[in-house]
Amino acid sequence: MAIYREKDVFERRNAANEAKKALLERFKAKPAADDPAVLARQAERKAILEAREIREAEKARLKQEKLAREAVEKAEREAAAEAARIAAEEAAQAEAKIRESDEN
């Protein structure tokens, strides 16, 4: 059976220092800005952003068209309702005139 041994302060400190060194080395090994892989990633990101902007513009255009279409439909419904109301008023007035003329 294995015996568990706790790490002492020095071992923990050395492990932390080694981790810091490894992190620093990884940072130093970062590719330059003119590296083809970096340029390819930048181009890909730019293409994604442009595509997103195009989609957002198309979405905004469709929304404006929908709002305009709904406004036209609402105006048509209101005009039809107003015409029906006017026709009903005229019919009621005509009926009233007919009743009035029948009473006389």
TORFI-719909 format. One record per atom (N, C-alpha, C): residue number from 1; atom name; x, y, z. Coordinates in nm, 2 decimals. Example, Ala and Ser with C-alpha at 12.3 -4.5 7.8 and 13.67 -1.06 7.14 Angstrom:
REM TORFI-719909
 num atome      u      v      w
   1     N   1.32  -0.57   0.78
   1    CA   1.23  -0.45   0.78
   1     C   1.32  -0.33   0.78
   2     N   1.28  -0.22   0.71
   2    CA   1.37  -0.11   0.71
   2     C   1.29   0.00   0.79
END
This chain:
REM TORFI-719909
 num atome      u      v      w
   1     N   0.08  -0.12   0.00
   1    CA   0.00   0.00   0.00
   1     C   0.09   0.12   0.00
   2     N   0.06   0.22  -0.09
   2    CA   0.14   0.34  -0.10
   2     C   0.11   0.43   0.02
   3     N   0.21   0.50   0.06
   3    CA   0.20   0.59   0.17
   3     C   0.19   0.73   0.11
   4     N   0.08   0.80   0.15
   4    CA   0.06   0.94   0.10
   4     C   0.15   1.03   0.18
   5     N   0.22   1.11   0.10
   5    CA   0.32   1.21   0.16
   5     C   0.28   1.35   0.11
   6     N   0.25   1.44   0.20
   6    CA   0.22   1.58   0.17
   6     C   0.34   1.65   0.11
   7     N   0.32   1.74   0.02
   7    CA   0.43   1.82  -0.03
   7     C   0.46   1.93   0.07
   8     N   0.58   1.95   0.08
   8    CA   0.62   2.06   0.18
   8     C   0.62   2.19   0.10
   9     N   0.65   2.30   0.17
   9    CA   0.64   2.44   0.12
   9     C   0.74   2.45   0.00
  10     N   0.85   2.39   0.01
  10    CA   0.95   2.41  -0.10
  10     C   0.91   2.34  -0.22
  11     N   0.85   2.23  -0.21
  11    CA   0.80   2.16  -0.33
  11     C   0.69   2.23  -0.40
  12     N   0.60   2.29  -0.32
  12    CA   0.49   2.37  -0.37
  12     C   0.54   2.49  -0.44
  13     N   0.64   2.56  -0.38
  13    CA   0.69   2.68  -0.43
  13     C   0.76   2.65  -0.57
  14     N   0.84   2.54  -0.57
  14    CA   0.91   2.50  -0.69
  14     C   0.81   2.47  -0.80
  15     N   0.70   2.40  -0.77
  15    CA   0.60   2.37  -0.87
  15     C   0.53   2.50  -0.92
  16     N   0.51   2.59  -0.84
  16    CA   0.45   2.72  -0.88
  16     C   0.55   2.79  -0.97
  17     N   0.67   2.80  -0.93
  17    CA   0.77   2.86  -1.02
  17     C   0.79   2.80  -1.15
  18     N   0.78   2.67  -1.16
  18    CA   0.79   2.60  -1.29
  18     C   0.67   2.63  -1.37
  19     N   0.55   2.63  -1.31
  19    CA   0.43   2.67  -1.38
  19     C   0.44   2.81  -1.44
  20     N   0.49   2.90  -1.36
  20    CA   0.51   3.04  -1.41
  20     C   0.60   3.04  -1.53
  21     N   0.71   2.97  -1.52
  21    CA   0.81   2.96  -1.63
  21     C   0.75   2.90  -1.75
  22     N   0.67   2.80  -1.74
  22    CA   0.60   2.74  -1.85
  22     C   0.51   2.83  -1.92
  23     N   0.43   2.91  -1.84
  23    CA   0.34   3.01  -1.89
  23     C   0.41   3.12  -1.96
  24     N   0.53   3.16  -1.91
  24    CA   0.61   3.27  -1.97
  24     C   0.66   3.22  -2.10
  25     N   0.71   3.09  -2.11
  25    CA   0.76   3.04  -2.23
  25     C   0.65   3.02  -2.34
  26     N   0.54   2.99  -2.29
  26    CA   0.43   2.97  -2.39
  26     C   0.39   3.11  -2.44
  27     N   0.39   3.21  -2.36
  27    CA   0.37   3.35  -2.41
  27     C   0.47   3.40  -2.50
  28     N   0.60   3.37  -2.47
  28    CA   0.71   3.41  -2.56
  28     C   0.70   3.34  -2.69
  29     N   0.65   3.22  -2.70
  29    CA   0.64   3.14  -2.82
  29     C   0.53   3.18  -2.91
  30     N   0.45   3.28  -2.87
  30    CA   0.34   3.33  -2.94
  30     C   0.38   3.37  -3.08
  31     N   0.31   3.33  -3.19
  31    CA   0.35   3.36  -3.32
  31     C   0.34   3.52  -3.35
  32     N   0.42   3.56  -3.44
  32    CA   0.43   3.70  -3.47
  32     C   0.30   3.74  -3.55
  33     N   0.28   3.87  -3.56
  33    CA   0.16   3.93  -3.63
  33     C   0.16   3.90  -3.78
  34     N   0.28   3.88  -3.84
  34    CA   0.28   3.85  -3.98
  34     C   0.29   3.70  -4.01
  35     N   0.26   3.62  -3.91
  35    CA   0.26   3.47  -3.93
  35     C   0.14   3.44  -4.02
  36     N   0.15   3.35  -4.11
  36    CA   0.04   3.31  -4.20
  36     C  -0.08   3.26  -4.12
  37     N  -0.06   3.18  -4.02
  37    CA  -0.17   3.13  -3.94
  37     C  -0.25   3.24  -3.87
  38     N  -0.17   3.34  -3.82
  38    CA  -0.24   3.46  -3.76
  38     C  -0.31   3.54  -3.86
  39     N  -0.25   3.56  -3.98
  39    CA  -0.32   3.64  -4.08
  39     C  -0.44   3.56  -4.13
  40     N  -0.44   3.43  -4.14
  40    CA  -0.55   3.35  -4.18
  40     C  -0.67   3.37  -4.08
  41     N  -0.63   3.36  -3.95
  41    CA  -0.74   3.38  -3.85
  41     C  -0.80   3.52  -3.85
  42     N  -0.71   3.62  -3.87
  42    CA  -0.77   3.75  -3.88
  42     C  -0.86   3.77  -4.00
  43     N  -0.82   3.71  -4.12
  43    CA  -0.91   3.72  -4.24
  43     C  -1.04   3.65  -4.21
  44     N  -1.03   3.53  -4.14
  44    CA  -1.15   3.46  -4.11
  44     C  -1.24   3.54  -4.02
  45     N  -1.19   3.60  -3.92
  45    CA  -1.27   3.68  -3.83
  45     C  -1.33   3.80  -3.90
  46     N  -1.25   3.86  -3.99
  46    CA  -1.30   3.97  -4.07
  46     C  -1.42   3.93  -4.16
  47     N  -1.41   3.81  -4.22
  47    CA  -1.51   3.76  -4.31
  47     C  -1.64   3.73  -4.22
  48     N  -1.62   3.68  -4.11
  48    CA  -1.73   3.65  -4.02
  48     C  -1.80   3.78  -3.98
  49     N  -1.73   3.88  -3.94
  49    CA  -1.79   4.01  -3.90
  49     C  -1.86   4.07  -4.02
  50     N  -1.80   4.06  -4.14
  50    CA  -1.87   4.12  -4.26
  50     C  -2.00   4.05  -4.29
  51     N  -2.00   3.92  -4.28
  51    CA  -2.12   3.84  -4.30
  51     C  -2.22   3.87  -4.19
  52     N  -2.18   3.89  -4.07
  52    CA  -2.28   3.92  -3.96
  52     C  -2.34   4.06  -3.99
  53     N  -2.26   4.16  -4.04
  53    CA  -2.31   4.29  -4.07
  53     C  -2.41   4.28  -4.18
  54     N  -2.38   4.20  -4.28
  54    CA  -2.47   4.19  -4.39
  54     C  -2.60   4.13  -4.35
  55     N  -2.60   4.02  -4.26
  55    CA  -2.72   3.96  -4.21
  55     C  -2.80   4.06  -4.13
  56     N  -2.73   4.14  -4.04
  56    CA  -2.80   4.24  -3.96
  56     C  -2.87   4.34  -4.05
  57     N  -2.80   4.39  -4.15
  57    CA  -2.86   4.49  -4.24
  57     C  -2.98   4.43  -4.32
  58     N  -2.97   4.31  -4.36
  58    CA  -3.08   4.24  -4.43
  58     C  -3.20   4.23  -4.33
  59     N  -3.17   4.19  -4.21
  59    CA  -3.27   4.18  -4.10
  59     C  -3.34   4.31  -4.08
  60     N  -3.26   4.42  -4.07
  60    CA  -3.32   4.55  -4.05
  60     C  -3.40   4.59  -4.17
  61     N  -3.36   4.56  -4.29
  61    CA  -3.43   4.60  -4.41
  61     C  -3.57   4.52  -4.41
  62     N  -3.56   4.40  -4.38
  62    CA  -3.69   4.32  -4.38
  62     C  -3.78   4.37  -4.27
  63     N  -3.73   4.41  -4.16
  63    CA  -3.81   4.46  -4.05
  63     C  -3.88   4.59  -4.09
  64     N  -3.80   4.68  -4.16
  64    CA  -3.86   4.81  -4.21
  64     C  -3.97   4.78  -4.31
  65     N  -3.94   4.68  -4.40
  65    CA  -4.04   4.65  -4.50
  65     C  -4.17   4.60  -4.44
  66     N  -4.15   4.51  -4.33
  66    CA  -4.27   4.46  -4.26
  66     C  -4.35   4.57  -4.19
  67     N  -4.28   4.66  -4.13
  67    CA  -4.34   4.77  -4.06
  67     C  -4.42   4.86  -4.16
  68     N  -4.36   4.88  -4.28
  68    CA  -4.42   4.97  -4.38
  68     C  -4.55   4.89  -4.43
  69     N  -4.53   4.76  -4.46
  69    CA  -4.65   4.68  -4.51
  69     C  -4.76   4.68  -4.41
  70     N  -4.73   4.67  -4.28
  70    CA  -4.83   4.67  -4.17
  70     C  -4.90   4.80  -4.16
  71     N  -4.82   4.91  -4.18
  71    CA  -4.88   5.05  -4.18
  71     C  -4.98   5.06  -4.29
  72     N  -4.94   5.02  -4.41
  72    CA  -5.03   5.03  -4.53
  72     C  -5.16   4.95  -4.50
  73     N  -5.14   4.82  -4.45
  73    CA  -5.26   4.74  -4.42
  73     C  -5.35   4.80  -4.32
  74     N  -5.29   4.86  -4.22
  74    CA  -5.36   4.93  -4.11
  74     C  -5.44   5.05  -4.17
  75     N  -5.37   5.13  -4.25
  75    CA  -5.44   5.24  -4.32
  75     C  -5.56   5.19  -4.40
  76     N  -5.54   5.08  -4.48
  76    CA  -5.64   5.03  -4.56
  76     C  -5.76   4.98  -4.48
  77     N  -5.73   4.91  -4.37
  77    CA  -5.84   4.87  -4.28
  77     C  -5.92   4.99  -4.22
  78     N  -5.84   5.09  -4.17
  78    CA  -5.91   5.21  -4.12
  78     C  -5.99   5.28  -4.22
  79     N  -5.94   5.29  -4.34
  79    CA  -6.02   5.35  -4.45
  79     C  -6.14   5.27  -4.48
  80     N  -6.13   5.14  -4.48
  80    CA  -6.25   5.06  -4.51
  80     C  -6.35   5.07  -4.39
  81     N  -6.30   5.07  -4.27
  81    CA  -6.39   5.09  -4.16
  81     C  -6.46   5.23  -4.16
  82     N  -6.38   5.33  -4.20
  82    CA  -6.44   5.46  -4.21
  82     C  -6.54   5.47  -4.32
  83     N  -6.52   5.41  -4.43
  83    CA  -6.61   5.40  -4.54
  83     C  -6.74   5.33  -4.50
  84     N  -6.72   5.22  -4.43
  84    CA  -6.84   5.14  -4.38
  84     C  -6.92   5.23  -4.28
  85     N  -6.85   5.30  -4.20
  85    CA  -6.92   5.38  -4.10
  85     C  -7.00   5.49  -4.17
  86     N  -6.93   5.56  -4.27
  86    CA  -7.00   5.66  -4.35
  86     C  -7.12   5.61  -4.42
  87     N  -7.10   5.49  -4.48
  87    CA  -7.21   5.43  -4.55
  87     C  -7.33   5.40  -4.46
  88     N  -7.30   5.35  -4.34
  88    CA  -7.40   5.32  -4.24
  88     C  -7.47   5.44  -4.20
  89     N  -7.40   5.55  -4.18
  89    CA  -7.46   5.68  -4.14
  89     C  -7.55   5.73  -4.25
  90     N  -7.50   5.72  -4.37
  90    CA  -7.58   5.77  -4.49
  90     C  -7.71   5.68  -4.50
  91     N  -7.70   5.55  -4.48
  91    CA  -7.81   5.46  -4.48
  91     C  -7.91   5.50  -4.37
  92     N  -7.86   5.53  -4.25
  92    CA  -7.95   5.56  -4.14
  92     C  -8.01   5.70  -4.17
  93     N  -7.94   5.79  -4.23
  93    CA  -8.00   5.92  -4.26
  93     C  -8.11   5.90  -4.37
  94     N  -8.08   5.82  -4.47
  94    CA  -8.18   5.79  -4.58
  94     C  -8.30   5.73  -4.52
  95     N  -8.28   5.63  -4.43
  95    CA  -8.40   5.57  -4.36
  95     C  -8.48   5.67  -4.28
  96     N  -8.41   5.76  -4.21
  96    CA  -8.48   5.86  -4.13
  96     C  -8.56   5.95  -4.22
  97     N  -8.50   5.99  -4.34
  97    CA  -8.57   6.07  -4.43
  97     C  -8.70   6.00  -4.49
  98     N  -8.68   5.87  -4.52
  98    CA  -8.79   5.79  -4.57
  98     C  -8.90   5.78  -4.46
  99     N  -8.86   5.76  -4.34
  99    CA  -8.96   5.75  -4.23
  99     C  -9.03   5.89  -4.21
 100     N  -8.95   5.99  -4.22
 100    CA  -9.00   6.12  -4.20
 100     C  -9.10   6.16  -4.31
 101     N  -9.07   6.12  -4.43
 101    CA  -9.16   6.15  -4.55
 101     C  -9.28   6.06  -4.54
 102     N  -9.27   5.94  -4.48
 102    CA  -9.39   5.85  -4.47
 102     C  -9.48   5.91  -4.36
 103     N  -9.43   5.97  -4.26
 103    CA  -9.51   6.02  -4.15
 103     C  -9.58   6.15  -4.19
 104     N  -9.53   6.22  -4.29
 104    CA  -9.59   6.34  -4.34
 104     C  -9.69   6.31  -4.44
END
